[in-house]
Amino acid sequence: MKRLLTMLLGVIALSAQAQVGSHRSDFQVGVNGGMVLSDVGFTPKVNLKMHNGITGGITIKYTSEKYFSTICSILGEVNYAQVGWEEDIIDHERKAVINETTGQAEKYSRTLNYIQVPIFAHLAWGKEAKGLQFFVNLGPQFGFFISESTEKNYDFDKRNLNARSNQIIAQETMALENKFDYGIALGAGIEYAHPKLGHMLLEGRYYYGLGNIYGNSKRDYFAKSNLGNIVIKAAYLFDISRTKKKE
């Protein structure tokens, strides 16, 4: 009886393993592109609007297993991205601040150009060979600063500081100090797969930077200066190898 019970449990375990985890070795590569809305979490606070930029690059995805109904993959990207911040220069009545020299509303924005490398756990549910999937992405992202540019319509020594509701201006003349960025990204989207057309993905993603673009020691001006990004992007992938041809 004991031996029979052991054999029965062994059969159940093998059956469950066969049903739960189904091996995959699917490899896809392609391109992606979209837009980035970004800002910087400054402490002391700076009044900001969302900075608009573009992003685009290469996507690689490897699917290793289907666990129950969950399709498990690793997805990585190498992207060029324009991030940064745009200042919301207003007075105490929330009206635009007029520069006394130019007669125009003061405007300032900084664009930071990065090579970004996110590495995600990619979990999907739906059709594999042909049809729609819903997916989520979660994982770390690393950024490597390559250049920066500033757009403004006033001279720094002729700013209308008396009218500004926010007197924090150090960031306007400070060059970026920390050229390596890192943080956590979370995304969700849909994928349409077709055996001949490939894979088309549409995703919304949020990135929260854990590093700072400026020093944050006691003697530094800013205690915090981390990047935050909202990304809307599309990607097209084609199959390099597939082990699963049918649902």
N, C-alpha and C positions, 0 to 999 in steps of 0.2 A: 504493500500500500504506500509506504513511504517513497519507494523508488518510483512508483507510478505517479505520485504527486509531484516529485521532482521533475520527471520527464514532462508532465503536463505544464508545469510552470515554465520550463525551458521552451516548450513549443509556443506558449503564449508570449513569452518575451521576444522570441525570434519573429513571431508574427507581428507584434506591435512595432518592432524595429523596422520591419519591412514596410509596414503601412505608414509609419510616421515620417521617416526620413527617406527621401528619394533623391539619389545623387544626380547632380548636374555638373556639366563642365562647359558652360556657355560663355563665350567671350565676344564682346562687342566694343567697337571704337567709333568715334564720330566727333562732331563739332557742336558747340553751343554758343549762344549769344543772347543778350538781353539788356535790361537797364537796371541801374543801381540807384536807390535812394539812400543817402547816408548822412550821418551827423557825427559829432564827437561829444562824449559825455564829460564836459568840463566841470571841474570843481576848483575854484569858485565858478559859479554858473555864468555861462554866456548865452544871451538870447540868440537862438538859431532857427533857421528854416532848413528843410531838407535839401541837400545838395544832389543835383541830378548828374548822373554819369552813365557810361556804358561798360559792359563787360562781355568778354568772349574768349573762347579757347577750345581746348581739346578735352573730350570725355572718354574715359575707359571704364567698362563695367564687366565684372566677372561674376557669374551666377554659379554657386557651388551646391545648392540643396533646395529642395522643396520640403518644408517641414509642416505637416498637416496641409493647410491651405496657404501657408506663407512661403513666398519665393524669396530666398535669402541670397543677397549679393553684396559685393564690395564695389563701390563706385568712387572713382577718383577723377579729379579735374586739374588741369593747369590753365589758369585764366589770366588775362590782362584785365585789370579793373580800375576805373576812375572813381575814387571815393573822396571824402573830405567834408567840408562844411560851408554853409552860407549863413552869414550873420543877418539877424532880424534887427536892423538898426531903427529903433523907435524912441519916441519921447515918452513922457509920463502919461500922456493921453493916448498912447498907442498909435500915434501918427508918425509918418516917415520923418526922419531928421533931414532937414535941408542944409546942405553945405553952404556956408556964407560966401565962399569964393566962387563956386561953380553955379550956384543957384539950383542944383539938382539934388534929388534924394540920395543920400549916401548909400553906397552898395559895396559889399566886400564878400568875396568867396575865395576859398583855397581848394585847389584840386591836388590830391595825392595819388600818384600812379603806382600801382602795385602789381606784382605777380602773385596771385593767390593760388594756394594748393589745398583744397578741401579733400578729406578722405572720409567717406561715409559708409556706415552700415545702411544698406539699401534694402528695405523690406516692402514687398509688393503682394497684392491680392488681386486675382482676376485671371484673365486669359494669358497664356504664355505664347502660343504659336501664332494666334490670330485673334485680335480683339483688344479690349480695354483692360488696363490694370490701374488700380489706385496704389500709390506708393508713398512712403515716408523716408526721408534721409536724416541721419543724425551722426555727427562726428566732429572731430577737430578740424580747424582750418588754420593754415599758416600763410603769412603774407611777407613778401620781400619788397621793400620800398625801392623804386627806381628813379623817380623824379617828382617834382612838384611845380605848380604854377599858381600865381595869384591874379585875381581880377578885382580891380577897385576903380572908383571914379573920383578920387580925391587924394591929395597929398597927405602923408601921415602927420606932418607938422601943422596941417590946416584943418584937422578934423573938428567938427562942431561938438566937442565933448560936453559943453554946458547943457546942450539940449538932450543928450542921450540919457535914457532911463537906466542903462547899464554902463558902468564906468570901467568894466574889465576889457582892456584893450591889448594886453601883453601878447596875446596869441597872434595879433595881426603882423607883428614884426619878427616873431620867433621862427627860426627854421626847425624842421622836424629833427628830433634828437635820436629817437629809437627807430632804427630802420627795419627791425624784425617785429612782426605782429603775430599774435596767436589768439585763438578763442574757440568758441563753440558755435556750430551752425545747425539749424533745424529747418527742414523743408518738407513740403508735401505737394503732390501733383498727380497727374494722370499720364499714362503711356499708352499709345496705340501701336500694336505690333502687327506686322504683316509679313508673310514668308518672302515676298518679292520686293516689297517697298521698304522694309527695314523697320526701325523703331523711332517713333516721334514722341517726344516728352515735352510737357509743359509743367513748370514748377514755380511755386512761390517759396521764398527762403528768407530766414532771418539769421543774421550773424551778430553775436555779442562778443566784442573784443575783451580779452582778459588782460592784455598788456596796455601800455600807455604810449602815446606818440611823443610825449615830453617826459623829462625826469620827474619823479614824484617823491624825492627825499624831502626832509624838513626844510632844506635851504632852497628848494625849487619853488617856482611860483604856483604851479598847479599840483594839487594833491591827486587828481585823477584826470585823465585825458584819453579815454578809450573810444575806439571806433564802434559804431553800430551801423549795420547795413540791412536794407530790405531789398531783395533781388527778385525780379520777375524775369524768367528766362525760358527759352525753348532749346531743345537739343535734337539732333538727328544722329542715330547710331545705325551701323550696319553690322551684320554677323561676320565674325571671323571663324568661329566654330560653334557648333550646336550638337548637343547630345539628345535633345528633346525635339522631335519633329511634330508630334501631335499631342493634344491634350490627353 
